[in-house]
Amino acid sequence: MKKIGNFFKRIGKGIAAFFRGVVREGKKVRWPKRKDMYENTATVLIFCAFFGLFFSAGYVIAQSILKAIGYM
């Protein structure tokens, strides 16, 4: 029975050490400022819109070509 108790004690210490490490690493992170977040968000949205339009146009063009040759 003592071995089982030691097992859980070691597991508990390991879990606690893991979360202490997580907190320590979280403090080292350079969190972005509000202005940076707005700029990054705008960049992502613009790229998503661009590639959405790009792939939609490609789909429409491919569909038109396939209809023109009678495949669809």
TAMOFEN-V554708 format. One record per pair of residues at least 12 apart in sequence whose C-alpha atoms are under 6 Angstrom apart, sorted by sequence separation. I is the first residue (numbers start at 1). J is the second residue. D is the distance in whole Angstrom. If there is no record, write none. Layout:
i = {I:I}
j = {J:J}
d = {D:D}
This chain:
none
